């Protein structure tokens, strides 16, 4: 069967998006799910992962290029980004903060909410509270010792791969596995990575399935929860100490990050308008 130019273009786009997601996942505080939202492939990604058991051929045709790109981004393209982040950490952080906040207008728009009420805000607060609660998971001492622990850790890490605002690298730090997992990209250890991959695959399919079903049945509430997740990730990123004299530069970088992502998402919406979502809840004839 011949591959058409359109199919090749879609595969290349999926591969490049995966590479960007792979790079972003190495930075603590930055979520792969948030990056997928920025790139406009979040819905397609969760749907393909959630439907993998039902339609494996169709799902894999989309997931394999994204996953391959992700591995390339994490294994090769991550080095210059991590070097830049390490050398100019605080400056990079403020750009990332702006970029993350730049996704919020798009998420609110995708939720379909026309009037911001207490009812709608509760779901955003729930997402924020859930993300904050993950920071208190007792991860000390896990360290990836044992096959069962590695499978469990892979399952937990998958949450950070699927849900926007939950950083995979931040979860790895909490579990005491950051250096072990990313270190394996340089010196592959199959016995260590295999159970981690098994748990990650199971967790990704389950989390994506739940997320995809929620987006279809409760799109408004789900997007508001995701918005809470995204906004809460700023707390993790904000540096412990800053140079007061450099505040104008921080503000400029934050604004640059926000505007960059905001206009990228606006451009993406014009090329591919979001589907209509039955999100509004009515009470007494009034939209809430």
VOPAGU-2260 file (C-alpha; in pm, 1 decimal, decimal comma):
REM VOPAGU-2260
SITE   aa  ch    i         X         Y         Z
SITE  UNK   A    0       0,0       0,0       0,0
SITE  UNK   A    1     138,0     336,1    -105,5
SITE  UNK   A    2     175,3     609,9     153,4
SITE  UNK   A    3      16,9     935,1      40,4
SITE  UNK   A    4     178,2    1274,5      85,5
SITE  UNK   A    5     -94,6    1369,4     332,9
SITE  UNK   A    6     -28,0    1062,5     548,6
SITE  UNK   A    7     346,8    1124,3     539,3
SITE  UNK   A    8     292,7    1487,1     642,5
SITE  UNK   A    9      70,7    1382,8     935,9
SITE  UNK   A   10     328,0    1124,3    1047,7
SITE  UNK   A   11     609,2    1380,5    1031,2
SITE  UNK   A   12     401,8    1630,8    1229,9
SITE  UNK   A   13     322,1    1367,7    1494,1
SITE  UNK   A   14     691,5    1275,3    1516,0
SITE  UNK   A   15     800,7    1637,8    1562,2
SITE  UNK   A   16     528,5    1698,5    1822,8
SITE  UNK   A   17     647,8    1389,2    2007,6
SITE  UNK   A   18    1005,4    1521,7    2003,2
SITE  UNK   A   19     894,8    1850,4    2160,4
SITE  UNK   A   20     691,1    1663,8    2422,6
SITE  UNK   A   21     990,3    1439,2    2497,9
SITE  UNK   A   22    1213,5    1742,5    2553,9
SITE  UNK   A   23     960,9    1914,4    2777,9
SITE  UNK   A   24     919,3    1609,9    3000,7
SITE  UNK   A   25    1279,7    1631,3    3120,2
SITE  UNK   A   26    1224,0    1970,4    3281,0
SITE  UNK   A   27    1079,8    1946,4    3636,0
SITE  UNK   A   28     757,1    2142,7    3657,3
SITE  UNK   A   29     683,4    2123,2    3284,3
SITE  UNK   A   30     413,3    1872,7    3190,2
SITE  UNK   A   31     415,4    1660,4    2877,3
SITE  UNK   A   32      36,2    1685,3    2879,0
SITE  UNK   A   33      54,7    2064,1    2889,4
SITE  UNK   A   34     295,6    2058,8    2596,1
SITE  UNK   A   35      53,2    1837,6    2403,3
SITE  UNK   A   36    -219,0    2095,0    2475,2
SITE  UNK   A   37       6,9    2374,7    2344,9
SITE  UNK   A   38      76,8    2175,3    2027,6
SITE  UNK   A   39    -293,4    2107,8    1976,7
SITE  UNK   A   40    -266,5    1726,7    1979,0
SITE  UNK   A   41    -389,2    1653,8    2331,5
SITE  UNK   A   42    -738,9    1536,0    2231,3
SITE  UNK   A   43    -605,5    1312,3    1953,0
SITE  UNK   A   44    -333,9    1171,2    2179,2
SITE  UNK   A   45    -564,4    1076,6    2465,7
SITE  UNK   A   46    -823,7     933,4    2227,9
SITE  UNK   A   47    -566,6     716,0    2049,8
SITE  UNK   A   48    -413,1     592,9    2377,8
SITE  UNK   A   49    -753,3     529,6    2536,7
SITE  UNK   A   50    -879,7     334,7    2233,0
SITE  UNK   A   51    -562,9     127,8    2191,4
SITE  UNK   A   52    -718,9    -201,3    2312,4
SITE  UNK   A   53   -1029,6    -151,6    2092,0
SITE  UNK   A   54    -866,4     -29,8    1769,0
SITE  UNK   A   55    -494,7    -110,3    1802,3
SITE  UNK   A   56    -399,4     -62,7    1434,7
SITE  UNK   A   57    -548,4     284,5    1402,7
SITE  UNK   A   58    -425,4     393,4    1746,3
SITE  UNK   A   59     -71,6     266,8    1693,9
SITE  UNK   A   60     -45,6     441,6    1355,5
SITE  UNK   A   61     -77,2     767,8    1550,7
SITE  UNK   A   62      96,8     674,4    1875,9
SITE  UNK   A   63     413,1     516,5    1730,0
SITE  UNK   A   64     534,8     835,5    1553,5
SITE  UNK   A   65     458,7    1044,3    1865,4
SITE  UNK   A   66     634,3     794,4    2094,5
SITE  UNK   A   67     933,9     764,8    1858,8
SITE  UNK   A   68     967,0    1141,5    1846,2
SITE  UNK   A   69     938,1    1155,9    2223,9
SITE  UNK   A   70    1225,5     912,2    2268,9
SITE  UNK   A   71    1441,1    1106,1    2022,7
SITE  UNK   A   72    1363,9    1434,9    2194,4
SITE  UNK   A   73    1443,6    1293,4    2537,7
SITE  UNK   A   74    1756,0    1103,0    2434,5
SITE  UNK   A   75    1924,3    1348,4    2196,0
SITE  UNK   A   76    1761,9    1691,2    2173,9
SITE  UNK   A   77    1726,6    1726,4    2549,6
SITE  UNK   A   78    2098,0    1791,3    2611,8
SITE  UNK   A   79    2116,2    2147,9    2479,2
SITE  UNK   A   80    1784,5    2237,8    2644,7
SITE  UNK   A   81    1894,1    2100,1    2981,1
SITE  UNK   A   82    2230,0    2276,1    2943,9
SITE  UNK   A   83    2052,2    2605,0    2872,1
SITE  UNK   A   84    1814,8    2551,4    3163,3
SITE  UNK   A   85    2103,3    2469,8    3396,2
SITE  UNK   A   86    2307,4    2772,1    3290,9
SITE  UNK   A   87    2018,3    3020,1    3283,4
SITE  UNK   A   88    1777,0    2839,3    3512,2
SITE  UNK   A   89    1580,3    3131,1    3656,3
SITE  UNK   A   90    1544,9    3305,4    3320,2
SITE  UNK   A   91    1426,1    2981,9    3159,6
SITE  UNK   A   92    1178,3    2923,1    3439,5
SITE  UNK   A   93    1003,2    3256,4    3390,7
SITE  UNK   A   94     967,1    3191,1    3017,9
SITE  UNK   A   95     819,1    2848,8    3099,2
SITE  UNK   A   96     579,1    3005,0    3349,5
SITE  UNK   A   97     453,6    3247,1    3087,2
SITE  UNK   A   98     421,6    2968,7    2831,6
SITE  UNK   A   99     217,9    2754,3    3070,6
SITE  UNK   A  100     -14,2    3042,3    3158,9
SITE  UNK   A  101     -53,2    3109,5    2787,5
SITE  UNK   A  102    -248,9    2783,9    2756,5
SITE  UNK   A  103    -515,5    2893,0    3006,4
SITE  UNK   A  104    -721,9    3115,2    2768,7
SITE  UNK   A  105    -733,0    2830,3    2516,1
SITE  UNK   A  106    -840,2    2576,8    2780,2
SITE  UNK   A  107   -1115,1    2805,2    2907,7
SITE  UNK   A  108   -1234,0    2858,1    2550,5
SITE  UNK   A  109   -1232,1    2484,3    2478,6
SITE  UNK   A  110   -1438,1    2427,7    2792,0
SITE  UNK   A  111   -1720,3    2624,3    2629,7
SITE  UNK   A  112   -1788,3    2830,2    2941,2
SITE  UNK   A  113   -1950,9    3163,1    2863,4
SITE  UNK   A  114   -2017,1    3276,6    3218,7
SITE  UNK   A  115   -1769,4    3211,9    3499,3
SITE  UNK   A  116   -1971,6    3107,2    3801,4
SITE  UNK   A  117   -1891,8    2945,3    4132,5
SITE  UNK   A  118   -2018,3    2614,1    3995,1
SITE  UNK   A  119   -1764,3    2622,0    3711,8
SITE  UNK   A  120   -1482,0    2750,0    3931,7
SITE  UNK   A  121   -1519,5    2458,3    4173,4
SITE  UNK   A  122   -1388,9    2218,4    3907,8
SITE  UNK   A  123   -1082,2    2435,9    3843,9
SITE  UNK   A  124   -1017,2    2446,9    4218,3
SITE  UNK   A  125   -1055,1    2068,9    4232,6
SITE  UNK   A  126    -788,6    2031,2    3963,2
SITE  UNK   A  127    -557,5    2266,3    4151,7
SITE  UNK   A  128    -612,9    2082,5    4480,8
SITE  UNK   A  129    -548,9    1743,2    4318,6
SITE  UNK   A  130    -221,5    1863,7    4163,9
SITE  UNK   A  131    -108,9    2014,4    4495,3
SITE  UNK   A  132    -200,8    1691,5    4675,8
SITE  UNK   A  133      35,5    1490,8    4453,9
SITE  UNK   A  134     326,0    1688,6    4602,1
SITE  UNK   A  135     258,9    1525,3    4937,4
SITE  UNK   A  136     285,2    1167,1    4808,2
SITE  UNK   A  137     546,8     995,5    5028,5
SITE  UNK   A  138     803,7     905,4    4764,8
SITE  UNK   A  139    1118,3     894,1    4976,2
SITE  UNK   A  140    1286,5     557,6    4978,8
SITE  UNK   A  141    1111,1     410,1    4675,8
SITE  UNK   A  142    1410,4     467,9    4452,6
SITE  UNK   A  143    1299,8     212,9    4194,1
SITE  UNK   A  144    1411,8     -93,5    4389,5
SITE  UNK   A  145    1237,4    -408,8    4269,3
SITE  UNK   A  146    1024,6    -500,7    3968,6
SITE  UNK   A  147     691,3    -442,7    4143,7
SITE  UNK   A  148     797,7     -96,0    4261,7
SITE  UNK   A  149     917,9      -9,2    3911,1
SITE  UNK   A  150     583,4    -114,3    3760,8
SITE  UNK   A  151     398,9      93,1    4022,1
SITE  UNK   A  152     626,2     391,5    3959,3
SITE  UNK   A  153     571,8     359,2    3584,1
SITE  UNK   A  154     196,6     362,8    3642,1
SITE  UNK   A  155     219,9     678,2    3855,6
SITE  UNK   A  156     454,5     850,5    3610,1
SITE  UNK   A  157     201,5     785,2    3331,7
SITE  UNK   A  158     -33,5    1028,0    3505,7
SITE  UNK   A  159     221,7    1302,1    3442,5
SITE  UNK   A  160     246,1    1200,0    3077,7
SITE  UNK   A  161    -129,5    1228,2    3020,5
SITE  UNK   A  162    -265,2    1497,4    3251,9
SITE  UNK   A  163    -167,0    1858,5    3172,9
SITE  UNK   A  164      -4,0    2039,3    3464,3
SITE  UNK   A  165     143,7    1724,7    3620,1
SITE  UNK   A  166     515,7    1712,9    3552,1
SITE  UNK   A  167     663,9    1369,0    3486,9
SITE  UNK   A  168    1005,9    1484,7    3602,9
SITE  UNK   A  169     854,4    1630,8    3919,3
SITE  UNK   A  170     691,6    1293,6    3996,3
SITE  UNK   A  171    1025,8    1122,4    3931,8
SITE  UNK   A  172    1192,6    1356,9    4179,7
SITE  UNK   A  173     928,8    1278,1    4441,9
SITE  UNK   A  174     974,3     904,6    4380,3
SITE  UNK   A  175    1352,5     934,5    4401,9
SITE  UNK   A  176    1392,1     806,5    4044,7
SITE  UNK   A  177    1478,0    1117,3    3841,2
SITE  UNK   A  178    1847,5    1039,2    3791,5
SITE  UNK   A  179    1784,0     664,5    3752,8
SITE  UNK   A  180    1523,8     697,6    3477,1
SITE  UNK   A  181    1681,7     976,9    3271,0
SITE  UNK   A  182    2026,3     826,0    3330,0
SITE  UNK   A  183    1907,1     514,3    3147,3
SITE  UNK   A  184    1870,7     722,2    2830,7
SITE  UNK   A  185    2250,4     748,7    2823,0
SITE  UNK   A  186    2324,9     395,3    2944,3
SITE  UNK   A  187    2016,7     180,0    2865,8
SITE  UNK   A  188    1931,2     -80,9    3130,3
SITE  UNK   A  189    1657,6    -306,6    2990,9
SITE  UNK   A  190    1599,7    -487,8    3321,4
SITE  UNK   A  191    1531,9    -152,8    3489,2
SITE  UNK   A  192    1331,5      10,0    3208,7
SITE  UNK   A  193    1112,5    -285,3    3107,0
SITE  UNK   A  194     894,6    -303,4    3421,7
SITE  UNK   A  195     883,9      77,5    3425,6
SITE  UNK   A  196     760,1      73,0    3065,0
SITE  UNK   A  197     497,4    -193,6    3145,8
SITE  UNK   A  198     356,4      14,2    3430,4
SITE  UNK   A  199     376,7     329,3    3218,8
SITE  UNK   A  200     190,4     169,3    2927,7
SITE  UNK   A  201     -87,0      41,0    3153,7
SITE  UNK   A  202    -115,0     373,5    3333,0
SITE  UNK   A  203    -116,3     571,7    3008,3
SITE  UNK   A  204    -395,6     361,7    2854,4
SITE  UNK   A  205    -609,4     375,4    3169,6
SITE  UNK   A  206    -555,4     746,4    3236,9
SITE  UNK   A  207    -605,3     837,1    2870,9
SITE  UNK   A  208    -921,8     625,1    2855,8
SITE  UNK   A  209   -1070,7     798,0    3159,7
SITE  UNK   A  210    -968,5    1141,3    3030,5
SITE  UNK   A  211   -1109,1    1075,0    2682,8
SITE  UNK   A  212   -1442,1     953,1    2825,7
SITE  UNK   A  213   -1458,1    1256,2    3054,7
SITE  UNK   A  214   -1392,3    1495,3    2764,6
SITE  UNK   A  215   -1678,2    1338,4    2568,8
SITE  UNK   A  216   -1932,6    1316,2    2852,4
SITE  UNK   A  217   -1830,9    1609,6    3073,3
SITE  UNK   A  218   -1615,9    1834,0    2850,0
SITE  UNK   A  219   -1678,1    2158,1    3038,4
SITE  UNK   A  220   -1598,5    2019,6    3381,4
SITE  UNK   A  221   -1301,1    1817,0    3254,1
SITE  UNK   A  222   -1138,5    2117,0    3086,1
SITE  UNK   A  223   -1189,4    2324,8    3399,1
SITE  UNK   A  224   -1016,7    2053,4    3605,5
SITE  UNK   A  225    -731,3    2049,8    3352,8
SITE  UNK   A  226    -712,5    2429,3    3375,3
SITE  UNK   A  227    -665,7    2395,3    3750,9
SITE  UNK   A  228    -389,9    2140,4    3694,2
SITE  UNK   A  229    -210,6    2370,5    3449,9
SITE  UNK   A  230    -230,3    2678,1    3672,7
SITE  UNK   A  231    -106,3    2485,9    3976,4
SITE  UNK   A  232     211,2    2377,6    3795,8
SITE  UNK   A  233     334,5    2738,2    3814,3
SITE  UNK   A  234     384,6    2689,0    4189,2
SITE  UNK   A  235     634,7    2407,2    4127,2
SITE  UNK   A  236     826,1    2608,1    3870,8
SITE  UNK   A  237     862,3    2935,3    4060,0
SITE  UNK   A  238    1225,9    2964,1    4180,3
SITE  UNK   A  239    1303,0    2979,1    4551,7
SITE  UNK   A  240    1519,5    3288,8    4511,3
SITE  UNK   A  241    1542,2    3556,3    4242,8
SITE  UNK   A  242    1763,0    3854,5    4160,0
SITE  UNK   A  243    1553,6    4165,1    4236,0
SITE  UNK   A  244    1753,3    4373,3    3986,5
SITE  UNK   A  245    1653,1    4130,0    3708,3
SITE  UNK   A  246    1276,4    4153,4    3772,4
SITE  UNK   A  247    1213,0    4355,7    3450,8
SITE  UNK   A  248    1384,4    4078,1    3252,5
SITE  UNK   A  249    1175,4    3813,2    3431,3
SITE  UNK   A  250     857,7    4002,2    3344,9
SITE  UNK   A  251     967,1    4035,0    2981,7
SITE  UNK   A  252    1045,2    3663,5    2953,9
SITE  UNK   A  253     719,0    3567,4    3124,1
SITE  UNK   A  254     522,1    3792,4    2888,5
SITE  UNK   A  255     715,6    3654,6    2590,0
SITE  UNK   A  256     632,1    3299,2    2689,2
SITE  UNK   A  257     265,6    3385,0    2741,7
SITE  UNK   A  258     226,9    3571,8    2412,2
SITE  UNK   A  259     419,9    3308,6    2215,4
SITE  UNK   A  260     193,5    3025,5    2327,8
SITE  UNK   A  261    -120,9    3238,6    2316,5
SITE  UNK   A  262     -70,4    3336,9    1952,2
SITE  UNK   A  263      40,4    2984,9    1857,5
SITE  UNK   A  264    -283,0    2844,2    2000,0
SITE  UNK   A  265    -486,6    3117,2    1828,9
SITE  UNK   A  266    -321,0    3029,4    1497,7
SITE  UNK   A  267    -386,5    2659,4    1555,5
SITE  UNK   A  268    -753,8    2728,8    1632,7
SITE  UNK   A  269    -794,3    2920,0    1305,2
SITE  UNK   A  270    -649,4    2632,4    1106,6
SITE  UNK   A  271    -838,8    2368,6    1304,8
SITE  UNK   A  272   -1138,1    2519,1    1489,9
SITE  UNK   A  273   -1230,1    2339,0    1814,4
SITE  UNK   A  274   -1536,3    2118,2    1801,6
SITE  UNK   A  275   -1853,6    2245,9    1960,0
SITE  UNK   A  276   -1892,9    2117,9    2313,0
SITE  UNK   A  277   -2220,4    2086,5    2504,2
SITE  UNK   A  278   -2069,7    2242,6    2814,7
SITE  UNK   A  279   -2316,0    2495,8    2946,2
SITE  UNK   A  280   -2528,2    2402,7    3243,7
SITE  UNK   A  281   -2858,3    2583,8    3279,5
SITE  UNK   A  282   -3060,1    2672,3    3583,8
SITE  UNK   A  283   -3392,9    2848,8    3547,0
SITE  UNK   A  284   -3323,0    2928,9    3184,1
SITE  UNK   A  285   -2986,9    3091,8    3266,9
SITE  UNK   A  286   -2651,7    2963,6    3144,5
SITE  UNK   A  287   -2414,6    2890,5    3431,7
